[in-house]
């Protein structure tokens, strides 16, 4: 079996409400890249790149990617390097891609995910079995509140999400520290003691000392953890040492080398793994193993993936023993099929034919061959930009 051909689609899907964070001004889901790879014996695999030009790790070291950038890198660098290779030679394929171009992990992730989909279909196994097996079938979802939301509106949405089964709320912060504290207090008052509340500042706090000060103030309301409050590994380490609640690395941990640095420096208590920023499932699984042997808990987060990327996230989230924190995934909604009114509802439609099952605040990992999904090509065409 050889990698033979590919097709690219640039897709935008309408959102339920705008969702941004401290380092983002562009709404999610607007111009993501869907990749279809075809083998010489006709097996098709799908991948997804949630391309965002404003997202690139600490100090932009991994570059932002737009849909146009991702398209160019796939066309001019990645596919020419791997065409004709066996999809099962995943280590060799990643080496070829890294030699073809440095960085651009989201474009590489789209290739990686599509090839795992192909491999699973070829052997009639779900992707999670190719990653080592499934530790859990149900992945708890954290409902995310955007950073520009009005405080009262955010509290109201959180209450509604919890009524629909959610047990973890992620509050985006980092732009207005007093607002973060006020919202944390109001959320705890409204949700009671049994709902996890975490704050993700997306590098927004101006210094480690400010993050420690405001993190400790928020922790009086039982803050589960503070995610990436500052930019840079050394500042993150200062916050981790100064806070009594756990600290999670996100932007500071993209690659396998980054994960080793987090462990070596003691920069964080938790790691937020992405299938995309790691460059795909192959690398993300390695990061999870490094974290596991360092005693670091993880989740698998994303950037509001559509059904293809969301399937990859679910397969990744089930396969690591230490991946036990709630993850921020959209709860898939298809036009005319509403699983929730608010909880995890990022989009009003999707590009797969059937939503992932949602039970008791969790998404259920699909167990069909490959990613376990069927892509709706009519929806792809409906929402394609190019």
Steps between C-alpha positions, in 0.01 A plus 500: 500500500641838396401863548370602159302824495337771711223760494473816710189682619483831687193493720314749724201407715272753677557520876234514774679804644840656446775331701836674552774512763775734621729445201230454236266742329370272223200276561557124494405283205552761231726356234620161627666261256361151437741261329402181317783259419439206263716188472580308183242236597224756555491543879415856603610664824402842634703748704435851630713808566339760727715770343526819708748776412507638857599172666865394506635405842727701728626811320364367169769236472276260305346763270135578441327316217219630287302277268705638212827423676386146579390447140833621362707288740297188419519559126861610465680325786322218679317300238792494253717365785271211594329403175559131428578412861320232701258664752616254767855643488390779732837571658662525158217720373544745787873508435437573133257780586742656750778493241271652239413803716559612857198569719144529363374232735135554413559410135698195614223404741247494216722251314561291812128477588402407144761222497383360833148496354635304202695255717198428718278442198763276342512264801136554609601642839422831676786748521523468878619140456783626280594737785523227763140436606208669672520580872155663505203516263351824635696826486378775739440833327587841648269776382698808394393861569650761267712781636281782367175366643309719744536365855129443557456342156797269568351389832163437340658293223706298751186419702317385187799289390511327839128433481580315177755275672826697499713462815797720402501867398798664330501875543712690248683789666814710493376833361335650809626349823228653717238363264661153527472508879142628491394234251675227699309604813166521324550166327575326829197658666274396213640150437566382853795292629478196273579656160863539398594854395830570327640821356691516171681831457672413169820683604297812581631593845771768487749327731553195715447705817166631373395147408591374846314785669178459302525122486511482879203737524299282263604186685293606803206389282654155440679551170568158349806626313638803317591438137789681328475832690822644355726469198825308520616192686697682769212730594266201500733322740491802734121489504498125564735547795298791638144368476333251730269376222635304200627675186454361148731554202333559165677746270828407672463133398454435131764244411668193647805714578274748681356220714851397600576862593183525714605186688864603532422847637193412705316775312147362540290246686282411201541498121229581246564277198368580152506261208559804279768710671705182557496429127256210521400195701840334471680780682212575739508140623872537576436818700236316702747221579766749613246668726379167637847395614559843651179478703330780304127492435372607158197584297455517124385842390447657164390805310137421430560218255235379259405133497825372344733670746262432786512126422880511515479681834270235645726214390796679656320584824401138565839340448714645781464386859589850624266687263227534760420873512190631323566605141363793301333338199193615312198279559410432140177647370359434157239718338170370635665277765555686826668304779516803730383858484814651656739239641805463278306647211752688288342452157154473350604222262791270415656307211441145627185297445438406864585683824714340768288358780470728805427348842516655848735782404726273290558430133524132409803387299395357161601138447460456125799445269746788477364818655158334516322775310348556159566838342199664336631623166183702438570694821864544395381657177235707678751659738805512272660838433720382216 
